[in-house]
Amino acid sequence: MFKKIIISMFLFGAIVANDKQKVILITGTAHGIGKSTAEYLIDKGHIVYGGDILVEENLYLNDIGGVALKMDVTKQEDVDNAISQVIAEQGRIDVLVNNAGIAVGSAIEDVSMEDAMYQFEVNLFGIGRTVKATLPHMRSQGSGTIINISSVLGKAYNPLYGWYVSSKHALEGWSDVLRLEVEQFGIDVVIIEPGMIKTNIGNYSARYFEKYSKNSEYENFYGSPDDKEENTFDSYSDPIVIAKVIDKAISAKNPKTRYSAGAYSWILLTMRGILPDKWFDNLIVKVTG
């Protein structure tokens, strides 16, 4: 009798544990927030697929229990193939984490329209592709969670990142509307607003600073980006901070619509919320100038 009770308890525990295990697809897992999140969620026992355009650098996933996918969110074929593989192998997709993103840095006037449009192609339309490909499966399941990685600059702003800031502001509004539309199907939409995080996105922006800063009319803002980055990077938060917030949203029965975390996130969002525009302008120019 005692033996039967022990076996029953073990089986019940296994069922509960399996019920908590999620099938998760994360974009942009080769570095930074995406990599930390993939590693953290795999360690938590979830089934994690990670897509990235940097195929070789993303292969580490196969060695730690995840599945690495070739995925450029600007290419519909890549997105469709990734979603199809997850469904074919797992039969469902519980969580989509839209993390892939770039930051085109430089003054709004300086940036070519081609570069500006690519900023939106990745940060907004790329998310549109993954969401549209995933929704039919989540809808048929009657459940799912879509997590969109925005930024504190989805609410605030600073010079030389106008096209990046606008892509994140657009993502926030887009996500709000999506939440209203898909709630009826049992699907949650969550926005994550990281503060200053230690990732290589600054290196990506530096390419554009180098490209556009010469002979710019906005040299007062450009200054020496390398010096500014070097002086502040040590105060940024480790990406694991965001990974833990994403896990919190995934685990919550009723997740919040927005989570913010990371260096300077609270102060920036608070100041943006309480200060008049001109006061906030002066604060940002003083801090970044």
N, C-alpha and C positions, 0 to 999 in steps of 0.2 A: 504493500500500500504506500509506504513512505517513498519507495523507489518510483512509483507512478506519479506521485506528487512532484518529485524533483524533476522528472522528465517533462511533466506538463508545464512547470515553471520555466524550464529551459526553452521549451518550444514557444511559450508565450513571449518570453523575452526576445527570442529570435524574430518573431513576427513583428513585435513593436519596433525593434531595431531596424528591420527591413522597411517598415512603414515610414521611418524617418529618413531613410536613404533616398536622396534625390538624384535624378538624372539632370545634369547641368551642362549647358554650353556657354563658354566664355569666349569672347573675342579679344584679340590683342593680348595673348598670353606669353609672348616671348620675353617680355621684360616688365619691370615696374609693378603697377597695381595688379595687372592681369596675372602675372607670374605668381606673385605672393598669394593672390586669391585662389588660384588653381592649386597651389601646394597646400594651402591651409584647408581647403574644402576636401581635397583627397585625403588628407590626414584625419579629417572628421568622418571619413567613411563614405563619402558621396562618390557617385560615378561622374567623372569630369571629362568633358571634351573641350579642348582648347584650340581655337583657330587663330592663325596669324599669317601675315604675308611673309614673315621671316622664317621660312620653312626649317632651315638647319638649326637655328637658335631655339626653335620651338620643340625640337625632338626630345628634349629632356623629359617631357611629359610621359612619353612611352616607358621611361625607366623608373617612374615613381608611381605607376598605377593608373595614369590617365591615358588619354588618347589624343595625339597631336594631329591636327587637321591643317591642310593648306587652305588658307582662307583670306582672300582680299575682299573686304566688304564693299568695295566699289565695283565688284564684278558679280553680276547676278548668278552666273554659272557656279562660281565658288560657293556662294551662299546656299544655293539650292542643293549642291552636292553635300555640303556639310550637314544640313538639316536632314537630308535623306539618309545619310549614313547613321546619324544618331537614331532616327526612327527605325531604320532597318535592324539595327543591332540591339536596341533597348525597347522598342515598341512605344516609347513615350518621350516627352521632354518636359520636365517639371519647371526648370528655371533657365531663363535666358539672361545672361549678363552682358550687356552691350558696353564693353570697355574700350574697344579700339578707338583711337583718336589721335589727332595731330594738332599742333599749334603753329600756325603761320604767324610769326612775329614780324613786325615792322609797321610803320605808320600807314593808316588806311589809304592815303593818297599814293604812297610809294608802291604798294603791292599791286601786281598785275591782276587783271580780272581772272586770268587763267588760274593763278595761284589762289585767289579768293574763292573761286568756284570749287577748286579741289578741297579747300578747307571744309566747305559744306558737303561736298560729295562723301567725305569720310565721316565727319562728325554728326551729320543729320541724315542724309539720304542713305548712308551705309546702314544706319540703325533702322531706317525705314525698310530696307531690304530684308534684314534679319527678322524684324518683327512681322512683316507681311508673310514671310515664309514659315514662321513658327505658329502664328495665330490659329490656322485651321486645325493643327494638332492639339493645341491647348484647349481650343473650343470643343473639340470632340471628346476630350478627357473630362471637360467640365471643371478644369482647374489649371493653375499655372501662375508663375511669377515672372514678370519682366522687370529687370533692374537696369536702369539707364544711368551710366556714370556721367554726371554733369561736372560742375565745378562751383566753387564759391563765386567764380566769375560768370556764372549763370545768373547771378543776382547782382553782383558788384561789377566793377570794371577798372581797367587801368590803361595808360597809354601804351602804344606799340602792339597791342593785342586786339585791335578792333574787330578783325575778322574772326578770330578765335572766340572772343567774348560774344559776338553776335550769334555764332553757331551754338554756343551753350545757352544763351538766352532763348533762342529758337527751340532748342531741345527741351527746355523746361516747359514752355507753353505747349509744345507738341505732346509731351508726356502727360500733361494735365488733361488734355482733350482725350488722349488714348485711354487714360484711366476711366474717364466717364463712359466711354463707349464700350469697353470690354468688361466692366464690373459685372454686368448682367450675365456673363458667361463663367463667373467664378474666377476670373483672372485679375491678379493684383499688378499694379504698375507702381514701381518705387523709383524715386530719384535719389541718387547719392551725390552729395556736394563736397568733394574733397577740398581741403585747404592746400597749403603748400606741402607737397610730398616729394620725397627723394626718388625721382624717376629720370629717365633720359629725355623727357619731352623738351627740356631746356636746350639740349644739344640739337634737337630738331629745329627749334626756333632760331638757334644761332645761325643756321644756314641762311635763313632769310635776312637776318640782321646783316650778315656779311654781303649778301646779294644787293640789299637795298639801301644800306646806311650811307654809302659813299655819295657825296654831293646832295644829300637830302636836306630839305628845308626844315627838317625836324631834328637836327643834330642835338638840340638841347635835351631831347628825350633819350636819344640813343646813348649818348655819353660813352661809357665803357661797359657794355653788357657783361663781359667776362669778369670784370672786377666786382660788379654788383652780385653776380651769381656766386662768385667765390666767397663773398662776405656774408651771404645769407643762407647758403645751402646747408650748412651745418645745423641751422635752426629748424630745418624742415623735418617733417615726420616720416618715419619709415612706412613703406606701403602696407605693412602688416596691419596698421591701424585701420585702413580702409577694408582690408580683407575681413577683419573681425566684424566690422559694421555690416558688410554684405552678408556674412553668416548670420548675424542677428536678424536681418530682414528676411532671410530665407527661412529661419527657424520660427519666426513669429506667426502666430495664428492669424492675427490681424496686423500686418506690418504698417508702419507709418507711411505716409505718402512721400516724406523727405527725411533723409538723415544727413547730417554734416559732421565731419571729423577732420582732424589733421591741423597742423600748425596754422595759426591765424584765422581759422575758419570762423570761430565764434565771434571774435572781435570784428572781422570784416562784415559778416552778415548782420551783426547787431548795429554797427555804425551805419550801414547802408539802410537799415530799417528805421533808425530814429533821426538821422541827420537830414536836413534839407539838401537838395541836390548840390547847390553851390558850396555848401560847407563840406560835403563829402568830396567834391571836386578838389577843393583846396587841400584836404587831408591827403588824398591820393597823389596829387602832384608833389606835395612836400615829401611824401614817403618814397616815391619812385623817381623823383627828379634828380 
